Amino acid sequence: MNKNDLVASVASSADISKADAAKAVDATLDAITTSMSGGTEVRLVGFGTFSVTDRRASEGRNPRTGEKIQIPACKVPKFKAGKALKDAVN
């Protein structure tokens, strides 16, 4: 499922226009992104938790040349599925 499929699904299940559903989906994704970029986790009970973790610096290799390269430390988004989502998938 891609974003257009999600918008169509939201529009049909909520009985609203696709334009309104697209605005709702975009607003939801923007709110999650803004919260995570500020370092706050987003908890959706029954669905899951979006959080940000720190990845330490490491050393890698260029696959073409075999040369060692330094991979800098960074922050990465993380998602942990909730119980209801796990149960629905299984």
Legacy VTK file of the C-alpha trace (Angstrom):
# vtk DataFile Version 3.0
C-alpha trace
ASCII
DATASET POLYDATA
POINTS 90 float
0.000 0.000 0.000
1.360 3.410 -0.925
0.237 6.882 0.180
-2.408 7.197 -2.558
-3.889 3.842 -1.541
-3.935 4.966 2.091
-5.706 8.220 1.172
-8.310 6.301 -0.850
-8.868 3.869 2.017
-9.272 6.679 4.565
-11.651 8.529 2.243
-13.886 5.490 1.763
-13.915 4.373 5.408
-14.542 7.889 6.785
-16.971 8.781 3.958
-15.093 11.978 3.056
-13.575 13.295 -0.161
-10.122 12.192 -1.259
-8.900 15.802 -0.928
-9.996 15.943 2.712
-8.513 12.504 3.371
-5.209 13.608 1.803
-5.158 16.658 4.098
-5.841 14.443 7.125
-3.119 11.935 6.206
-0.600 14.719 5.495
-1.449 16.459 8.787
-1.001 13.201 10.706
2.346 12.440 9.100
3.527 16.037 9.645
2.555 15.898 13.331
4.448 12.626 13.815
7.499 13.979 11.961
7.521 17.253 13.913
7.208 15.476 17.229
9.987 13.014 16.425
12.328 15.706 15.109
11.906 17.429 18.475
12.995 14.233 20.232
9.537 13.294 21.520
8.153 9.825 20.974
4.666 9.313 19.536
2.574 6.599 21.199
-0.538 5.367 19.414
-2.138 2.878 21.809
-2.901 -0.379 20.038
-0.911 0.599 16.944
2.636 1.269 18.077
5.289 3.725 19.181
7.452 5.949 16.989
10.700 7.041 18.637
14.169 8.366 17.856
17.346 6.559 18.882
20.998 7.504 18.649
23.254 5.412 16.445
26.917 5.498 17.409
29.693 6.231 14.958
31.192 3.197 13.265
33.726 2.167 10.688
32.654 0.719 7.339
34.194 -0.211 4.025
33.615 1.103 0.530
32.383 -1.994 -1.358
34.102 -0.954 -4.594
37.550 -0.100 -3.288
37.632 -1.814 0.090
38.792 1.487 1.607
37.863 2.085 5.254
35.422 4.940 5.841
34.037 6.535 8.979
30.261 6.473 9.376
29.261 9.381 11.641
26.901 9.106 14.599
23.300 10.049 13.811
19.741 9.819 15.032
17.462 7.221 13.444
13.683 6.784 13.566
12.383 3.601 15.144
8.941 1.958 15.247
7.759 -0.658 17.710
4.451 -2.324 16.880
1.778 -2.457 19.562
-0.006 -5.588 20.745
-3.203 -4.978 18.752
-1.212 -4.507 15.524
0.840 -7.640 16.188
-2.331 -9.621 16.873
-3.993 -8.315 13.699
-1.000 -9.324 11.570
-0.790 -12.783 13.107
LINES 1 91
90 0 1 2 3 4 5 6 7 8 9 10 11 12 13 14 15 16 17 18 19 20 21 22 23 24 25 26 27 28 29 30 31 32 33 34 35 36 37 38 39 40 41 42 43 44 45 46 47 48 49 50 51 52 53 54 55 56 57 58 59 60 61 62 63 64 65 66 67 68 69 70 71 72 73 74 75 76 77 78 79 80 81 82 83 84 85 86 87 88 89
